[in-house]
Amino acid sequence: MEESKFTINKLDRDNHQRAVVEWLSAPDPSINHNKALRQRHKGSGSWFLQSKAFTEWKTCPNSSLWLHGIPGCGKTILSSIIIENLSETIPPSHTLLYFYFDFNDIEKQSFEYMLRSLINQLYYKLERAQEEVDLLFSSYGKLRQPTPKSLCDLFLRSIKQADRALIVIDALDECKNRKGDETEGLLSWIRHFQELRLNNVHLLVTSRPEQDIRTTLETQIGKENIISLQSNLVSQDIHDYIHASVREYEGFKRWRGRPEVQDEIENQLAEKANGM
């Protein structure tokens, strides 16, 4: 009898969770994550994972980092490397959240849908956050959508429930609504979020060095927490990728018996890569 009651309760809970997830309509960032990981060359990004900046970001309360660079320098792949490393190394008591803005997916160009995605992740990962989401769902009902302000408030209430939350957001420049107040514009929301000084939150973002992003982040997180992905930082990743490609790619097969030609190809490609 007790076992049957447990099964029914579990089914009710599962149905409720499905209804909440459907209501949130959150885009799935794991699609972007898995795609970026497939493009990663083995060993790339190690320079950052072993850096003092990354270590301090993970351990210092209320820490933030902005990684910026030109198009093609590998920001999204580096984000996937960071996310994968965190997923494998952080303690179970810590909560990892991430999102990829994406020019190729309209839902992943929206600040609101970023919030929906982060809330959805919290809903699955943090039992205390489930209560906050369930309360808002009950107040609106599944036929009414939450307002942007209610989503912002819900995210803040939920993130405060985490012992420690590490948040990685890739490609801020690909968000279409960066302007607006803290309930509708990404940059104002980041500014407001930083001003709250939540000791349990660690925020890492990447983007191109667009002026509006630079102005906001230099003011809010400080220049010491900004890393420019210039060619001297990513040059080893570029060289390793070119080296492996020249020696393993079928199109270069004809030169495998001529190491001097392979070296010349590598040098020319690395020299002209210009950090990309």
C-alpha positions in Angstrom: 0.0 0.0 0.0 2.8 2.4 1.0 4.7 1.5 -2.1 1.7 2.2 -4.3 1.2 5.6 -2.6 4.9 6.4 -3.2 4.6 5.5 -6.9 1.5 7.7 -7.3 3.2 10.6 -5.5 6.2 10.2 -7.7 4.0 10.2 -10.9 2.2 13.3 -9.6 5.6 15.0 -9.0 7.0 14.0 -12.4 3.9 15.4 -14.1 4.1 18.6 -12.2 7.8 19.0 -13.1 7.0 18.5 -16.8 4.3 21.1 -16.6 6.7 23.6 -15.0 9.4 22.9 -17.5 6.9 23.3 -20.4 5.7 26.6 -18.8 9.3 28.0 -18.6 9.9 27.1 -22.3 13.6 27.3 -21.7 16.1 26.8 -24.5 18.6 24.0 -24.1 22.2 25.3 -23.8 23.6 21.8 -23.9 23.2 21.7 -27.7 25.7 24.6 -28.0 27.9 23.1 -25.4 28.2 19.7 -27.0 28.8 21.3 -30.5 31.6 23.4 -29.1 33.2 20.5 -27.3 33.3 18.5 -30.6 35.3 21.3 -32.1 37.8 21.4 -29.3 41.4 20.3 -30.0 42.8 18.1 -27.3 44.7 20.1 -24.7 43.4 23.5 -25.8 42.4 25.9 -23.1 44.8 24.4 -20.6 46.6 27.7 -20.2 43.4 29.2 -18.8 42.4 26.2 -16.6 45.8 26.4 -15.0 45.8 30.1 -14.6 45.8 32.1 -11.3 42.8 34.1 -12.6 40.6 30.9 -13.0 41.7 29.5 -9.6 40.9 32.7 -7.8 37.6 33.1 -9.6 36.5 29.6 -8.4 37.5 30.2 -4.8 36.9 33.9 -4.0 33.4 35.0 -2.9 31.5 37.2 -5.2 34.0 36.9 -8.0 33.6 37.8 -11.7 35.7 37.5 -14.9 35.2 38.8 -18.4 37.1 37.1 -21.2 37.0 39.1 -24.5 38.5 38.7 -27.9 38.1 39.2 -31.6 35.7 37.0 -33.7 37.2 33.6 -34.3 39.6 33.6 -31.3 37.8 30.6 -29.7 35.7 32.2 -27.0 32.9 29.7 -27.3 35.1 26.7 -27.4 37.0 28.1 -24.3 33.6 28.5 -22.6 32.8 24.9 -23.3 36.2 23.8 -21.9 35.6 25.9 -18.7 32.1 24.4 -18.3 33.3 20.9 -18.8 36.1 21.3 -16.4 33.8 22.7 -13.7 31.2 20.0 -14.2 34.0 17.4 -13.6 35.8 19.1 -10.7 33.4 21.1 -8.5 32.0 19.6 -5.3 28.4 18.2 -5.3 27.4 21.1 -3.0 28.2 23.6 -5.8 25.8 24.5 -8.6 26.9 25.0 -12.2 24.8 27.1 -14.5 25.6 28.1 -18.1 24.1 29.7 -21.2 25.3 30.3 -24.8 23.9 33.3 -26.6 23.7 32.4 -30.3 23.1 34.4 -33.5 21.8 31.2 -35.2 19.0 30.6 -32.7 16.4 33.3 -32.0 15.5 32.1 -28.5 19.2 32.2 -27.6 19.5 35.8 -28.5 17.1 36.9 -25.8 17.9 38.0 -22.2 14.5 36.7 -21.0 15.2 33.3 -22.4 18.6 33.2 -20.8 16.9 33.8 -17.5 14.4 31.0 -18.3 17.2 28.6 -19.0 19.2 29.5 -15.8 16.0 29.1 -13.8 15.2 25.8 -15.5 18.7 24.5 -14.6 18.3 25.6 -11.0 14.9 23.9 -10.9 16.5 20.5 -11.7 19.7 21.0 -9.7 18.6 22.6 -6.5 15.7 21.3 -4.4 15.4 24.6 -2.5 15.0 26.5 -5.8 12.2 24.2 -6.8 10.0 25.6 -4.1 10.6 29.1 -5.4 9.7 28.1 -9.0 6.7 26.1 -7.9 5.3 29.1 -6.0 5.6 31.3 -9.0 4.1 28.7 -11.3 1.1 28.3 -8.9 0.6 32.0 -8.8 0.5 32.4 -12.6 -1.0 29.0 -13.6 0.2 27.2 -16.7 -1.9 29.3 -19.1 -0.2 32.6 -18.1 3.4 33.4 -18.7 5.6 35.2 -16.1 6.6 38.8 -16.6 10.3 39.7 -17.1 10.4 41.3 -13.7 8.9 38.2 -12.0 11.6 36.0 -13.8 14.4 38.3 -12.6 13.0 38.2 -9.0 12.6 34.5 -9.2 16.2 34.0 -10.4 17.6 36.1 -7.5 15.5 34.3 -4.9 16.5 30.9 -6.3 20.2 31.6 -6.7 20.4 32.7 -3.1 19.4 29.2 -2.2 22.7 27.8 -3.6 25.6 27.1 -1.3 27.8 28.3 -4.2 26.8 29.0 -7.8 29.2 29.2 -10.7 27.6 30.8 -13.7 29.2 30.9 -17.2 27.5 33.0 -19.9 29.0 32.9 -23.4 28.8 35.6 -26.2 27.1 38.5 -24.5 27.5 40.4 -27.8 25.1 38.0 -29.5 22.2 39.0 -27.1 19.7 41.2 -29.0 18.4 43.1 -26.0 21.4 44.4 -24.1 19.8 47.8 -23.5 16.9 48.5 -21.1 16.5 48.4 -17.3 17.5 45.4 -15.1 14.4 43.5 -15.9 14.6 43.8 -19.7 18.2 44.6 -20.6 21.2 42.2 -20.2 23.8 44.8 -19.3 21.6 46.6 -16.7 20.8 43.2 -15.2 24.5 42.3 -14.9 25.1 45.7 -13.3 22.3 45.2 -10.8 23.4 41.6 -10.2 26.9 42.8 -9.4 25.8 45.5 -7.1 24.0 42.9 -4.9 27.4 41.4 -4.1 26.2 37.9 -3.5 29.1 36.1 -1.9 27.9 32.7 -3.1 27.9 33.6 -6.8 30.9 33.4 -9.3 30.1 34.9 -12.7 32.2 34.4 -15.8 31.2 35.9 -19.1 32.7 36.1 -22.6 32.1 38.4 -25.6 33.6 40.5 -28.3 35.0 43.8 -26.8 31.9 45.8 -27.8 31.9 49.3 -26.3 28.6 49.0 -24.3 29.8 45.7 -22.8 33.2 47.1 -22.0 31.7 50.2 -20.3 29.5 48.2 -18.1 32.0 45.5 -17.1 35.0 47.7 -16.5 32.9 49.7 -14.1 31.3 46.7 -12.4 34.0 44.0 -12.1 37.2 46.0 -12.4 40.0 45.9 -15.0 41.9 43.4 -12.9 39.1 40.8 -13.7 39.2 41.3 -17.4 41.3 39.0 -19.7 41.9 39.9 -23.3 42.3 36.8 -25.4 45.1 38.2 -27.5 47.3 36.0 -29.7 50.0 35.6 -27.1 47.5 33.8 -24.9 46.0 31.5 -27.5 49.1 31.1 -29.7 49.9 27.7 -28.2 46.4 26.4 -28.8 46.6 27.7 -32.4 50.1 26.1 -32.9 49.0 22.8 -31.4 45.9 22.7 -33.7 47.9 23.5 -36.8 50.6 21.0 -35.9 48.1 18.2 -35.5 46.1 19.1 -38.7 49.2 19.3 -40.9 50.4 15.9 -39.7 47.1 14.1 -39.5 44.6 15.6 -42.0 44.3 13.6 -45.2 44.7 16.7 -47.3 48.2 17.1 -46.1 49.1 13.4 -46.6 51.5 14.1 -49.5 53.8 16.0 -47.2 54.2 13.4 -44.5 57.6 12.4 -45.8 58.9 16.0 -45.9 59.0 17.4 -42.4 60.7 20.6 -43.7 57.7 21.4 -45.8 55.3 20.6 -42.9 57.3 23.0 -40.7 57.0 25.7 -43.3 53.2 25.2 -43.7 52.8 25.3 -39.9 54.9 28.5 -39.6 53.0 30.3 -42.3 49.6 29.3 -41.0 50.5 30.3 -37.4 51.9 33.6 -38.5 48.9 34.5 -40.5 46.3 33.3 -38.0 46.4 36.6 -36.2 44.9 35.2 -33.0 42.0 33.4 -34.8 
